[in-house]
Amino acid sequence: MDTMRDRFIAITSQLLAEEPRLAVVLADISADGFAPARRAHPDRVINVGIREQLLIGAGAGMALTGMRPIVHTFASFLVERPFEQVKLDFGHQGVGGILVSAGGSYDWPAGGFTHMAPGDVALLDTLEGWTVHVPGHPDEAEALLREAVDGDDRVYVRLSLQANRQARPVGRSASSTSSTGSTGATGFSVVREGRGGTVVAVGPMLDNVLAATEGLDVNVLYATTVRPFDGAGLRRAVGAGPGADVVIVEPYLAGTSTAAANEALMELPYRVLGLGVGRAELRRYGQMEEHLAAHGLDARGLRERITGFLRD
């Protein structure tokens, strides 16, 4: 299976030939992959070098002229380093664009903490009007990217090397994902039904969540679009019982979506547990799988924490 980043490069290169207003702005990352597209479209594939503030500013400037920019680099360099430009050049100026990151929270541990961005979605949560997609498979990344290109809003697409084995319908293609019914363009889909609690798996966390909840009487929801947050879908899943126990498993900072869940469930008696990447910095390089285990996001760690919460 190709990676999400491989698919992003291939599909975006194709879309450049189909969409005359589409442009790509790079900061060295993935420049080799886009080399053929840059030769074919030298005025719409721009590499600004390792200048991330300029990267965002150039993309927003293109948007002001009516173009649809795709701005790409590692998440830490796309959201964290040039955050002021994201806030002002896109948000304050009221223009749209697509930020596509690579690297996730710890995809390349050898790069050190400079190349890790577990706080990217939480940081974007401080801004208005961003749609946030967290695909769990290259096919899902392609579908969400194609929809983003068609629009004019502000979109963040978070790519990772971690992926689920199976792609699921997402976005406008998610018309009927289970026997429980359908989901809207940004809705959570029901993967498994149960009565003993609800677990929301975000993007590439789904396989580990399914393994962790095997044999448990719980709902499992799948989310690839986390902003806007599907509060209505969460309320439907927990039902009208005497109380709701909800666990949200995200591949970035733990607790990022608990405030959204709290708002969705405020009229019910409920408990919410947010699982994800911890705040403590892990200073040994290791491998991605070791970081997952250290943060309790492998199947074993998730089962211990989910069952412990549901028993309380």
Protein Blocks (a to p, Z undefined) as FASTA:
>chain_A
ZZfklmmmmmmmmmmmmmmkbccddehiaklmmmmmmmmmmmlcccebjafklmmmmmmm
mmmnopacdddddfklmmmmmmmmmmmmmmmnopacddddehijmlpmmnojmlgcfklm
mmmmmpghiacdddfbfklmmmmmmmmmmmmbdcdddddfbdcfbdcdehjllmblbfnb
ccdfkbccdfbdcfkbccddehjlmmmmmmmmgoiacdddddfbfbdcdfklmmmmnoma
fbdcdddddfbdehklmmmmmmmmmmpccddddddddfbdcfbfbjmklmmmmnopafkl
mmmmmmmmmmZZ
